[in-house]
Amino acid sequence: MRIGAYQFAVGSSITDNFHAVCRGIEDAASQNIRLLVFPECALTGYPPRDIKSAVDVNFEELDAVYREIEKMSKKSNMYILVRICFEVRYPEYFRELYRENTALNIILFYDVADSDDIERYELIKSHIRTRAVENVTYTMSVNSIRPYQTAPTGIFDKSGRTINELKRNKENLLIYDFKNIADDFGEKGRRSISDVLTKK
């Protein structure tokens, strides 16, 4: 299955965010992507950074935008994921996914800073790689890009190796032809230990 992650500068305007999402969908459709994901709060902006609080969201406008995305999804025969993040810093959440035998875990971020913070970027990337390793699961992440991106948009294999990672702070589409390859020796060992630890 061809999968994609579209990073862009999420902001306070549902209309502007929707236009960016449309660019991502059009780009992905032209490349035959079947599953496309966007950053956390991709349509509304992130409270309190972009909007004061969730009560300030224009839900009528948001519903209309969701209906348009649903039409685009059907037209392009693509699954489109726009939701809130899955906390990468807490391994317990990922253990729940491990128990469900997920082949691919997806993390939607809105993790940005007002100044360039490469140390935070590398720290969060190490969390993602660790979640991939300990759960022997491909892991894909996507993030907003402004003002400075502090979590990657990338795909990581079951041993935490970076398969593909987008350049920071630039709107772009990550594409990966996902195939769940059989575990290698080390992955089999980690899986057997994880089975014991999760009482699977």
Backbone as CSV, one residue per row, in Angstrom:
resi,resn,N_x,N_y,N_z,CA_x,CA_y,CA_z,C_x,C_y,C_z
1,MET,0.845,-1.177,0.000,0.000,0.000,0.000,0.888,1.237,0.000
2,ARG,0.593,2.167,-0.874,1.339,3.425,-0.905,0.730,4.384,0.118
3,ILE,1.574,4.869,1.027,1.107,5.751,2.089,1.833,7.092,1.983
4,GLY,1.200,8.138,2.560,1.808,9.455,2.489,1.544,10.266,3.741
5,ALA,2.435,11.209,4.010,2.294,12.153,5.125,2.597,13.536,4.586
6,TYR,1.668,14.473,4.793,1.819,15.820,4.241,2.045,16.816,5.370
7,GLN,3.219,17.444,5.369,3.524,18.453,6.379,3.333,19.839,5.781
8,PHE,2.722,20.713,6.587,2.523,22.092,6.158,2.405,22.977,7.391
9,ALA,2.345,24.289,7.167,2.268,25.258,8.266,0.823,25.397,8.722
10,VAL,0.438,24.634,9.726,-0.911,24.713,10.296,-1.058,26.076,10.969
11,GLY,-2.209,26.729,10.748,-2.447,28.038,11.341,-3.839,28.150,11.930
12,SER,-4.272,29.367,12.170,-5.540,29.606,12.869,-6.759,29.604,11.945
13,SER,-6.552,29.685,10.640,-7.662,29.781,9.695,-8.041,28.408,9.152
14,ILE,-9.267,27.978,9.417,-9.741,26.706,8.863,-9.661,26.735,7.343
15,THR,-10.011,27.864,6.739,-9.982,27.989,5.273,-8.568,27.815,4.737
16,ASP,-7.596,28.526,5.329,-6.207,28.394,4.866,-5.689,26.980,5.084
17,ASN,-6.001,26.400,6.233,-5.576,25.027,6.507,-6.200,24.057,5.511
18,PHE,-7.478,24.272,5.220,-8.178,23.417,4.260,-7.523,23.504,2.882
19,HIS,-7.115,24.701,2.466,-6.441,24.840,1.165,-5.136,24.044,1.137
20,ALA,-4.404,24.060,2.236,-3.168,23.277,2.322,-3.476,21.780,2.273
21,VAL,-4.520,21.353,2.985,-4.930,19.942,2.957,-5.319,19.549,1.534
22,CYS,-6.026,20.417,0.837,-6.399,20.140,-0.563,-5.167,19.979,-1.442
23,ARG,-4.157,20.829,-1.246,-2.905,20.683,-2.006,-2.297,19.310,-1.748
24,GLY,-2.303,18.911,-0.481,-1.758,17.599,-0.129,-2.529,16.458,-0.765
25,ILE,-3.849,16.554,-0.735,-4.691,15.500,-1.318,-4.473,15.424,-2.824
26,GLU,-4.429,16.570,-3.483,-4.218,16.581,-4.941,-2.858,15.986,-5.302
27,ASP,-1.824,16.380,-4.571,-0.487,15.840,-4.805,-0.477,14.328,-4.575
28,ALA,-1.080,13.898,-3.469,-1.115,12.462,-3.137,-1.919,11.669,-4.171
29,ALA,-3.041,12.209,-4.612,-3.878,11.515,-5.597,-3.112,11.316,-6.900
30,SER,-2.322,12.308,-7.289,-1.549,12.198,-8.536,-0.451,11.148,-8.426
31,GLN,-0.137,10.722,-7.196,0.921,9.731,-6.978,0.361,8.404,-6.458
32,ASN,-0.961,8.242,-6.600,-1.640,6.979,-6.249,-1.470,6.558,-4.796
33,ILE,-1.503,7.513,-3.903,-1.418,7.204,-2.471,-2.786,6.731,-1.988
34,ARG,-2.791,5.692,-1.159,-4.053,5.124,-0.641,-4.382,5.604,0.768
35,LEU,-3.355,5.944,1.552,-3.541,6.443,2.914,-2.713,7.707,3.070
36,LEU,-3.375,8.814,3.424,-2.702,10.095,3.570,-2.992,10.659,4.956
37,VAL,-1.950,11.102,5.653,-2.120,11.653,6.994,-1.591,13.081,7.050
38,PHE,-2.179,13.853,7.969,-1.836,15.265,8.156,-1.480,15.494,9.626
39,PRO,-0.850,16.652,9.934,-0.485,16.940,11.328,-1.701,17.042,12.251
40,GLU,-1.423,16.936,13.534,-2.433,17.124,14.567,-3.082,18.501,14.410
41,CYS,-4.397,18.559,14.585,-5.165,19.823,14.486,-4.933,20.516,13.147
42,ALA,-4.772,19.730,12.090,-4.437,20.264,10.773,-5.474,21.241,10.241
43,LEU,-6.713,21.092,10.630,-7.756,21.984,10.113,-8.050,23.158,11.033
44,THR,-7.996,22.941,12.328,-8.432,23.968,13.275,-7.302,24.853,13.775
45,GLY,-6.070,24.379,13.708,-4.989,25.025,14.421,-4.972,24.502,15.850
46,TYR,-3.865,24.687,16.510,-3.663,24.092,17.823,-3.904,25.112,18.935
47,PRO,-4.845,24.801,19.843,-5.034,25.710,20.969,-3.978,25.417,22.054
48,PRO,-3.427,26.388,22.700,-3.700,27.824,22.603,-2.761,28.550,21.649
49,ARG,-1.969,27.816,20.888,-0.980,28.459,20.016,-1.634,29.231,18.863
50,ASP,-2.557,28.596,18.139,-3.179,29.227,16.974,-4.541,29.837,17.293
51,ILE,-5.261,29.183,18.169,-6.570,29.679,18.602,-6.584,29.648,20.128
52,LYS,-7.429,30.484,20.715,-7.427,30.623,22.173,-7.754,29.293,22.865
53,SER,-8.836,28.641,22.436,-9.212,27.345,23.009,-10.108,26.614,22.013
54,ALA,-10.378,25.359,22.299,-11.214,24.551,21.400,-12.619,25.131,21.239
55,VAL,-13.099,25.870,22.222,-14.444,26.455,22.101,-14.488,27.545,21.039
56,ASP,-13.324,28.028,20.604,-13.271,29.057,19.564,-13.327,28.485,18.147
57,VAL,-13.350,27.178,18.019,-13.440,26.554,16.697,-14.835,26.784,16.128
58,ASN,-14.878,27.170,14.864,-16.146,27.322,14.163,-16.546,25.921,13.659
59,PHE,-17.333,25.211,14.446,-17.650,23.812,14.130,-18.545,23.684,12.908
60,GLU,-19.308,24.703,12.603,-20.122,24.683,11.385,-19.209,24.681,10.152
61,GLU,-18.237,25.577,10.163,-17.267,25.634,9.062,-16.457,24.336,9.006
62,LEU,-16.065,23.826,10.165,-15.291,22.597,10.233,-16.072,21.417,9.658
63,ASP,-17.356,21.314,9.994,-18.194,20.237,9.441,-18.255,20.321,7.923
64,ALA,-18.389,21.528,7.382,-18.442,21.715,5.925,-17.132,21.264,5.279
65,VAL,-16.021,21.590,5.924,-14.710,21.196,5.418,-14.557,19.673,5.465
66,TYR,-14.983,19.059,6.557,-14.920,17.590,6.649,-15.717,16.932,5.532
67,ARG,-16.877,17.488,5.219,-17.693,16.933,4.127,-16.948,17.035,2.790
68,GLU,-16.250,18.137,2.569,-15.477,18.295,1.330,-14.314,17.296,1.280
69,ILE,-13.659,17.099,2.401,-12.553,16.130,2.454,-13.085,14.720,2.195
70,GLU,-14.251,14.418,2.746,-14.857,13.107,2.505,-15.133,12.902,1.017
71,LYS,-15.621,13.929,0.335,-15.855,13.828,-1.115,-14.548,13.589,-1.857
72,MET,-13.508,14.335,-1.471,-12.197,14.166,-2.115,-11.641,12.768,-1.861
73,SER,-11.890,12.257,-0.667,-11.428,10.919,-0.315,-12.070,9.875,-1.225
74,LYS,-13.368,9.989,-1.404,-14.079,9.030,-2.262,-13.647,9.166,-3.718
75,LYS,-13.518,10.404,-4.182,-13.138,10.653,-5.575,-11.756,10.085,-5.884
76,SER,-10.834,10.224,-4.950,-9.458,9.777,-5.188,-9.191,8.364,-4.675
77,ASN,-10.221,7.710,-4.100,-10.069,6.356,-3.560,-8.920,6.296,-2.548
78,MET,-8.968,7.238,-1.602,-7.890,7.402,-0.638,-8.464,7.544,0.772
79,TYR,-7.786,6.930,1.731,-8.116,7.147,3.134,-7.349,8.388,3.598
80,ILE,-8.054,9.305,4.251,-7.439,10.547,4.690,-7.627,10.672,6.194
81,LEU,-6.522,10.888,6.902,-6.553,10.941,8.364,-6.204,12.343,8.852
82,VAL,-7.190,12.967,9.501,-7.005,14.276,10.124,-7.570,14.138,11.534
83,ARG,-6.692,14.103,12.552,-7.147,13.880,13.927,-6.143,14.456,14.917
84,ILE,-6.297,14.114,16.199,-5.327,14.577,17.182,-4.239,13.523,17.409
85,CYS,-3.189,13.948,18.067,-1.981,13.117,18.132,-2.129,11.917,19.059
86,PHE,-1.162,11.051,18.921,-1.034,9.878,19.771,0.269,10.068,20.524
87,GLU,0.214,10.250,21.802,1.354,10.687,22.602,2.539,9.721,22.511
88,VAL,3.636,10.207,21.952,4.815,9.378,21.696,5.669,9.162,22.938
89,ARG,5.522,10.020,23.936,6.388,9.933,25.119,5.970,8.855,26.106
90,TYR,4.829,8.256,25.907,4.322,7.250,26.839,4.234,5.886,26.158
91,PRO,5.186,5.012,26.431,5.215,3.718,25.755,3.978,2.863,26.009
92,GLU,3.283,3.111,27.113,2.100,2.292,27.441,1.043,2.381,26.338
93,TYR,0.871,3.553,25.743,-0.106,3.700,24.657,0.250,2.809,23.470
94,PHE,1.529,2.740,23.173,1.974,1.938,22.037,1.894,0.444,22.345
95,ARG,2.024,0.092,23.627,1.856,-1.320,23.993,0.420,-1.775,23.724
96,GLU,-0.537,-0.872,23.897,-1.927,-1.217,23.554,-2.039,-1.530,22.073
97,LEU,-1.363,-0.748,21.237,-1.369,-1.019,19.792,-0.656,-2.340,19.492
98,TYR,0.431,-2.618,20.218,1.152,-3.877,20.031,0.221,-5.060,20.287
99,ARG,-0.565,-4.972,21.331,-1.502,-6.060,21.652,-2.523,-6.277,20.537
100,GLU,-2.781,-5.227,19.761,-3.739,-5.312,18.645,-3.074,-5.746,17.340
101,ASN,-1.777,-6.055,17.389,-1.025,-6.523,16.210,-0.994,-5.515,15.069
102,THR,-0.835,-4.238,15.384,-0.762,-3.250,14.316,0.517,-3.440,13.510
103,ALA,0.426,-3.250,12.203,1.594,-3.346,11.331,2.238,-1.979,11.131
104,LEU,1.439,-0.918,11.317,1.913,0.449,11.128,1.265,1.339,12.187
105,ASN,2.088,2.057,12.936,1.576,3.039,13.887,1.819,4.432,13.320
106,ILE,0.841,5.310,13.472,0.917,6.656,12.912,0.815,7.671,14.038
107,ILE,1.730,8.630,14.037,1.753,9.672,15.056,1.553,11.018,14.363
108,LEU,0.498,11.723,14.750,0.224,13.046,14.206,0.679,14.075,15.234
109,PHE,1.607,14.924,14.843,2.158,15.932,15.741,1.691,17.339,15.383
110,TYR,1.631,18.159,16.395,1.724,19.610,16.253,2.748,19.988,17.307
111,ASP,4.009,19.910,16.924,5.102,20.160,17.857,6.059,21.135,17.190
112,VAL,5.917,22.409,17.540,6.717,23.471,16.934,7.246,24.393,18.036
113,ALA,8.222,25.223,17.668,8.795,26.177,18.616,8.988,27.531,17.930
114,ASP,9.115,28.567,18.738,9.331,29.904,18.199,10.776,30.136,17.762
115,SER,11.688,29.312,18.252,13.083,29.380,17.797,13.513,27.973,17.406
116,ASP,14.538,27.898,16.571,14.981,26.602,16.072,15.541,25.768,17.227
117,ASP,14.954,24.586,17.436,15.343,23.740,18.568,15.648,22.337,18.047
118,ILE,16.826,22.176,17.467,17.218,20.901,16.878,17.358,19.816,17.946
119,GLU,17.716,20.204,19.169,17.841,19.209,20.235,16.483,18.576,20.547
120,ARG,15.424,19.384,20.616,14.074,18.841,20.839,13.668,17.954,19.671
121,TYR,13.968,18.403,18.447,13.660,17.618,17.244,14.297,16.228,17.346
122,GLU,15.567,16.191,17.679,16.275,14.907,17.785,15.738,14.058,18.942
123,LEU,15.360,14.705,20.054,14.785,13.974,21.186,13.471,13.295,20.779
124,ILE,12.591,14.036,20.135,11.306,13.453,19.729,11.524,12.368,18.680
125,LYS,12.447,12.596,17.768,12.766,11.566,16.780,13.248,10.292,17.481
126,SER,14.043,10.438,18.531,14.517,9.251,19.265,13.357,8.537,19.954
127,HIS,12.357,9.284,20.447,11.157,8.649,21.019,10.450,7.801,19.958
128,ILE,10.285,8.359,18.772,9.601,7.639,17.682,10.361,6.363,17.345
129,ARG,11.673,6.488,17.198,12.489,5.320,16.853,12.406,4.256,17.945
130,THR,12.394,4.691,19.211,12.283,3.749,20.324,10.933,3.043,20.303
131,ARG,9.848,3.776,20.056,8.519,3.144,19.972,8.496,2.107,18.839
132,ALA,9.148,2.400,17.721,9.218,1.442,16.610,9.980,0.191,17.023
133,VAL,11.134,0.376,17.673,11.981,-0.755,18.083,11.276,-1.632,19.110
134,GLU,10.777,-1.028,20.190,10.236,-1.833,21.282,8.934,-2.534,20.905
135,ASN,8.237,-2.025,19.884,6.984,-2.650,19.452,7.121,-3.384,18.125
136,VAL,8.338,-3.425,17.586,8.638,-4.131,16.341,7.585,-3.763,15.283
137,THR,7.396,-2.456,15.122,6.319,-1.957,14.268,6.794,-0.759,13.457
138,TYR,6.486,-0.766,12.156,6.735,0.420,11.341,5.990,1.598,11.979
139,THR,6.627,2.751,11.978,6.020,3.922,12.603,6.207,5.126,11.683
140,MET,5.093,5.810,11.409,5.121,6.997,10.570,4.680,8.191,11.405
141,SER,5.339,9.332,11.189,4.968,10.554,11.900,4.808,11.690,10.898
142,VAL,3.989,12.678,11.301,3.803,13.876,10.483,3.645,15.056,11.437
143,ASN,4.158,16.224,11.020,4.152,17.382,11.907,3.887,18.665,11.131
144,SER,3.448,19.675,11.863,3.351,21.032,11.325,4.768,21.579,11.164
145,ILE,4.911,22.664,10.398,6.271,23.126,10.070,6.594,24.546,10.521
146,ARG,5.657,25.259,11.159,5.983,26.644,11.507,5.740,26.929,12.973
147,PRO,6.448,27.851,13.586,7.573,28.584,13.021,8.808,27.699,12.807
148,TYR,9.079,26.774,13.749,10.167,25.814,13.572,9.672,24.434,13.966
149,GLN,9.894,23.483,13.097,9.428,22.111,13.290,10.309,21.408,14.325
150,THR,9.675,20.818,15.356,10.440,20.161,16.420,10.110,18.674,16.551
151,ALA,9.462,18.110,15.540,9.251,16.658,15.446,9.240,16.327,13.961
152,PRO,9.735,15.165,13.589,9.897,14.863,12.168,8.617,14.392,11.481
153,THR,8.632,14.548,10.170,7.712,13.828,9.298,8.569,12.752,8.652
154,GLY,8.281,11.488,8.997,9.132,10.421,8.494,8.497,9.059,8.667
155,ILE,9.177,8.049,8.130,8.762,6.655,8.278,9.978,5.883,8.803
156,PHE,9.733,5.050,9.822,10.796,4.318,10.514,10.447,2.836,10.514
157,ASP,11.449,1.990,10.295,11.160,0.558,10.203,11.051,-0.083,11.587
158,LYS,10.846,-1.402,11.614,10.610,-2.135,12.866,11.827,-2.172,13.776
159,SER,12.986,-1.784,13.239,14.197,-1.698,14.054,14.590,-0.254,14.318
160,GLY,13.672,0.675,14.034,13.897,2.082,14.337,14.749,2.834,13.332
161,ARG,15.114,2.176,12.229,15.913,2.854,11.214,15.031,3.817,10.422
162,THR,15.604,4.948,10.053,14.884,5.930,9.246,14.833,5.446,7.806
163,ILE,13.621,5.233,7.306,13.444,4.842,5.904,13.408,6.086,5.029
164,ASN,12.635,7.078,5.465,12.508,8.324,4.714,12.101,9.419,5.706
165,GLU,12.666,10.595,5.532,12.347,11.722,6.410,12.365,13.000,5.577
166,LEU,11.307,13.805,5.723,11.244,15.054,4.979,12.158,16.114,5.582
167,LYS,12.588,17.044,4.737,13.355,18.191,5.199,12.474,19.025,6.124
168,ARG,13.050,19.485,7.220,12.312,20.280,8.205,11.867,21.620,7.627
169,ASN,10.735,22.110,8.168,10.259,23.480,7.943,9.903,23.784,6.484
170,LYS,9.572,22.768,5.703,9.221,22.967,4.296,7.993,22.129,3.963
171,GLU,6.965,22.759,3.376,5.766,22.016,2.984,6.154,20.954,1.968
172,ASN,5.698,19.720,2.228,6.090,18.635,1.329,5.270,17.388,1.636
173,LEU,5.351,16.438,0.722,4.653,15.154,0.829,5.667,14.026,0.921
174,LEU,5.575,13.229,1.975,6.377,12.020,2.117,5.596,10.871,1.489
175,ILE,6.269,10.053,0.714,5.630,8.899,0.059,6.421,7.649,0.398
176,TYR,5.700,6.583,0.725,6.363,5.312,1.006,5.467,4.159,0.567
177,ASP,6.041,3.204,-0.153,5.314,1.996,-0.556,5.453,0.981,0.578
178,PHE,4.411,0.917,1.415,4.464,0.102,2.627,4.271,-1.378,2.320
179,LYS,5.224,-2.176,2.793,5.136,-3.636,2.752,5.619,-4.120,4.107
180,ASN,4.829,-4.933,4.746,5.211,-5.448,6.054,6.103,-6.674,5.846
181,ILE,7.404,-6.450,5.814,8.397,-7.502,5.559,8.543,-8.378,6.803
182,ALA,8.813,-9.647,6.590,8.983,-10.594,7.699,10.077,-10.118,8.652
183,ASP,9.908,-10.414,9.935,10.882,-10.026,10.956,12.239,-10.665,10.695
184,ASP,13.306,-9.891,10.935,14.645,-10.474,10.896,14.941,-11.097,12.266
185,PHE,16.147,-11.615,12.450,16.484,-12.322,13.688,16.269,-11.451,14.922
186,GLY,16.796,-10.223,14.906,16.669,-9.332,16.057,15.227,-8.942,16.339
187,GLU,14.466,-8.730,15.269,13.054,-8.359,15.430,12.249,-9.512,16.024
188,LYS,12.562,-10.731,15.607,11.883,-11.903,16.188,12.164,-11.990,17.686
189,GLY,13.410,-11.738,18.065,13.780,-11.779,19.483,13.047,-10.717,20.288
190,ARG,13.013,-9.493,19.766,12.304,-8.413,20.474,10.808,-8.697,20.558
191,ARG,10.267,-9.284,19.502,8.834,-9.600,19.514,8.526,-10.665,20.578
192,SER,9.383,-11.656,20.705,9.126,-12.709,21.701,9.187,-12.128,23.116
193,ILE,10.119,-11.203,23.357,10.193,-10.558,24.665,8.981,-9.665,24.889
194,SER,8.578,-8.927,23.858,7.401,-8.064,23.978,6.145,-8.881,24.242
195,ASP,6.057,-10.056,23.646,4.897,-10.927,23.896,4.805,-11.297,25.377
196,VAL,5.955,-11.591,25.974,5.988,-11.926,27.401,5.624,-10.710,28.244
197,LEU,6.217,-9.567,27.927,5.974,-8.350,28.707,4.526,-7.854,28.631
198,THR,3.894,-8.111,27.483,2.494,-7.660,27.321,1.494,-8.794,27.590
199,LYS,2.035,-9.964,27.984,1.196,-11.150,28.242,0.268,-11.431,27.082
200,LYS,0.847,-11.375,25.881,0.074,-11.588,24.651,-0.159,-13.051,24.396
